[in-house]
Amino acid sequence: MNRNLLLRIDCPDTARIWSGPGPLYLPADGIETTDGALYLGGGELLENFGEIEQLINGTASRLDITVSGVTAATVKLMGETAGVKGARVDIGVVEFDDQWQIQAVTWTAQYRIDKLTATRTDKRTIGLSMGSDDTGRSSTLNAYWTQADQQRRSPDDRFFDQVSGLNAGKSRLFGPK
Amino acid sequence: MALRVFHPCQFNFADQDIRVDVTTTSGGVSLSGYEDVIGTGGGGIWRADLTNADFGDRDDEGRAATLAWRAINAAMQGGSVAVDLIFCDALHQPVTGSSRVPHSDQTPFGDDALYRSSGASGTVLAVVNGQTGGNRATILDIALTSACPLLGGERFSYQGANGWGSRAAEIFSIEPISGGYRVAISPPIRGGIKAGDALDFDNIRCQMRRTSPASNPLNMGAFSSGSISFQEDMRPPVQP
C-alpha cells in the first residue's frame, strides 16, 4: 500500500502541495474543484506535519505544518501572506496502487489558518499554524452547567448533581445523587 | 549557463552506490507479529554515494583530476546548483561495453583508436499509464536496439517534459511485446514523456545536487582522494 498526504490552502492563488517528489495532477472531487490540479512535490519541503486530532470536549491540539527550502513552492507560500490568514486548509490522503498510480483521494480534515510564521536564520522555513473551524485563540472553552449554576437559578433542582463526575468517554445518569 | 556534468569515471571511485531511495513507514506490528509497511516516498528519488576516489599519482593526470574535483565542487556552490550525474555503469547496461574493433584489415585509426560499438538505441513506443503528458508514468512500451537483451535492472535516462531535464529510471519488470518490451520502471517519470521520445541506455545521467560536503584530503601533499553524495534535484523547474 502506498499513500501520501495532500495539503490544499484555499488562498487567492490556491497553494497545493503533496508529500511526495515531483508534480502530481489530482482529479476533481468535492474539495478539489479543478480537474487535473497541479500539486507541487513537497517531499523535500514538508518538515513537520503534526498529528490530526479530533475536536473532543471543546479542545483539540492545533496543527502546525513547517516547510523548508528555497523552492518555487515555498516562495509561492510566502507571496500569498495577504490571503493566507483565515484561509481554509484541507488535508487529505492520496492512495496509490503498486505502480504509484492514484487509486483514491480522501480528504480527512479541514482547518483554518490563523498564523503564518517565517524564519530565515540558518534554515529558511515557513510555519503554518491552524485550528479547526470552531476554535479560535480568543474564545474560551465551552462551559459546563454545574450544579452550583443550577442551584443559583433553582435552589431545589438537583438535575445537575452528577455533572462534576462527567468525563469524556464515561456515561453518567442524570438526576439526584 | 548550461548544466555541468559530474563524471565519476574521471575520479576512479572505489565504491559507487547509486540507487532509488524508497521511503516506507511501518503500519504497526499485529498480535501475530505481522508488520504492515506503507510506502510514503511517492515513488522514490535517486541517491548516489560515491566514496574513496583515487586521484592518481603525482603526475599530470593526478593533478588534473584534483583540479577538476575542486572546480566542479566550487561550481556546485555548496549543493545549491544542480549537476547532471553520469552513472558510469556500462557493464550493467544492454550494451557491449568496452568492446572495440579495428578496421577490416586489422588496422586502427591514425591515433590508435578503435571503432566503438554504437551502444543501445531506445525509443518510447507508448506510455501505458501515468497522468497528463505521461507525468508519473511507471509502465512504458519501448523499442530497443541493443547488443544484449534486457534482463531487468537496467537503467535509462530520458528528458523529462516541462523543464525537468535529464532524469533516470530503473527497469524492474519486463514483458516482451511485438516490436519491443513493456517495462515497469522506478521512480515514476518526472514531468512527462511521450511516444517517440528517446531513451538513453548508453550514458545514463540524472539531474542531482550535492548533499554532503566534498572532502578532498591531500596525503603527503600529493595523493588526494574524495567522497561525495548526491540526491536527485526535485526542485520544480522555473517556468519561462
Interface residues (C-beta under 8 A of the other chain):
Chain A: M1 N2 R3 N4 W18 S19 G20 P21 G22 P23 L24 Y25 G36 L40 G41 G43 E44 G69 V70 T71 A72 A73 F96 Q99 W100 Q101 I102
Chain B: G27 D36 I38 G39 T40 G41 G42 G43 G44 I45 S80 N129 G130 Q131 T132 N135 R136 T138 I139 N162 W164 A184 P187 P188 R190 G191 E232 M234 R235 P236 V238
